[in-house]
Amino acid sequence: MPIAQLSVHFFLQAALILLACRLVSAIGRRLGQSQAVCEMIAGVALGPSLLGLLWPQAQLLLFPKETQGLLYTAGQFGVGLYMFLVGTEFRAEHFRQRYRSALAVSISGIAVPFMLALALVFWLHEVPGLFAAQSTVFEAWLFLGAAIAITAFPMLARIIHEQGLADTSLGTLALTAGAMDDAAAWCILAVVLASFNHDWSGAWLAIGGGVAYAVFVTLIGRRLLRRLGANLGADAPLPPTTLAVVLALFCLSAWFTDAIGIHAVFGGFLLGTAMPKGELTAKVRAQLQSPTVVFLLPMFFVYSGLNTRLDLVTQPALWMATLAVLAVSFIGKGGACYAAARLAGGPLHEAKAIGALMNARGLMELLIINIGLQAGMIGAGLFSILVLMAILSTLLATPLFNRAMRQGQRCSQIS
């Protein structure tokens, strides 16, 4: 398809995505769902799972495969920039107060899913259509464990931001634990792909490069960034050159973490946490928040929806496997994180809120399983099962989180 036609399709797709997301949001918000969940549902509705079933010719005409590269790039930029903005609201003092709890929640949210995945993998590895024939039980276990252990980091951040909790102790705890879990899951995925492809260079690069970059940004980058906003007054506008430098640094940070194999969202988030708090970050958020959230971020959610086929889960041969994966996923992730938060001394309502947020898989799950599918590691059957798990866990996250927070408010009013 010529470049001129690609741009024509992109503008039409962008308009449809914005309208579909607003329409689904108008319905979903009345049902207690977050904007992020509504955008995820809109993406699935525009893809082969709904529009493609009801009107396949229109779906292919509106979203031909040749144009999805543009949506992918715009979506990656949007989600990375959004996580940068979330990082600017991250409070180090809250992290220092809650790092023990965050570490306990994170470790539990990884260890328990992997133990339960081990109990399932010997059976699932023998079910036709789930794993590649050349995959080993060890590789299948690591992939299934990573898929169950991962948290919807962008989705979690979106819910926390919408609830106004980004700069609170609870928000910091959830963001820290979610970031740890997802970074670990991406490193484990790198190990799986390295073993499957018999090439370990990518795994060492992801793990070593990720740790080194996090240390650099935290210890050195934070000091260098202080100079950006040193002379910015409260009433002075944000200079265009300063904004350009911030965006360039974001692009470099996202590029680096994406290049080493742990996804651009971590580069954006790490840079955001290192930005100097005060007038600079406040003015940057004021300029970037609306175009990022309203225009760019929905493309990230819709792109994955366009590559999702829920109709495959209806095959009877996969029903038992689906039920088993769903049970293990909810107990292994949500239950473990709830128990860890409770044992770390958190109040009951906060532990429930953490369990609900950490159990959401969202689009990070879809990213991981799309990589597994494209690499030939998993089959269409397991892909569809994990898509269903991602959607159900994410749908339940906001209502369960809101219910837990209401319980906490009632308890505080009574006391």
Secondary structure, 3 states (H helix, E strand, C coil): CCHHHHHHHHHHHHHHHHHHHHHHHHHHHHHCCCHHHHHHHHHHHHCCCCHHHHCHHHHHHHCCHHHHHHHHHHHHHHHHHHHHHHHHCCCHHHHHHHHHHHHHHHHHHHHHHHHHHHHHHHHHCCCCCCECCCCCHHHHHHHHHHHHHCCCHHHHHHHHHHCCCCCCHHHHHHHHHHHHHHHHHHHHHHHHHHHHHCCCHHHHHHHHHHHHHHHHHHHHHHHHHCCCCCCCCCCCCCCHHHHHHHHHHHHHHHHHHHHHCCCHHHHHHHHHHHCCCCHHHHHHHHHHHHHHHHHHHHHHHHHHHCCCCHHHHHCHHHHHHHHHHHHHHHHHHHHHHHHHHHHCCCCHHHHHHHHHHHHCCHHHHHHHHHHHHHCCCECHHHHHHHHHHHHHHHHHHHHHHHHHHHHHHHHHHHC
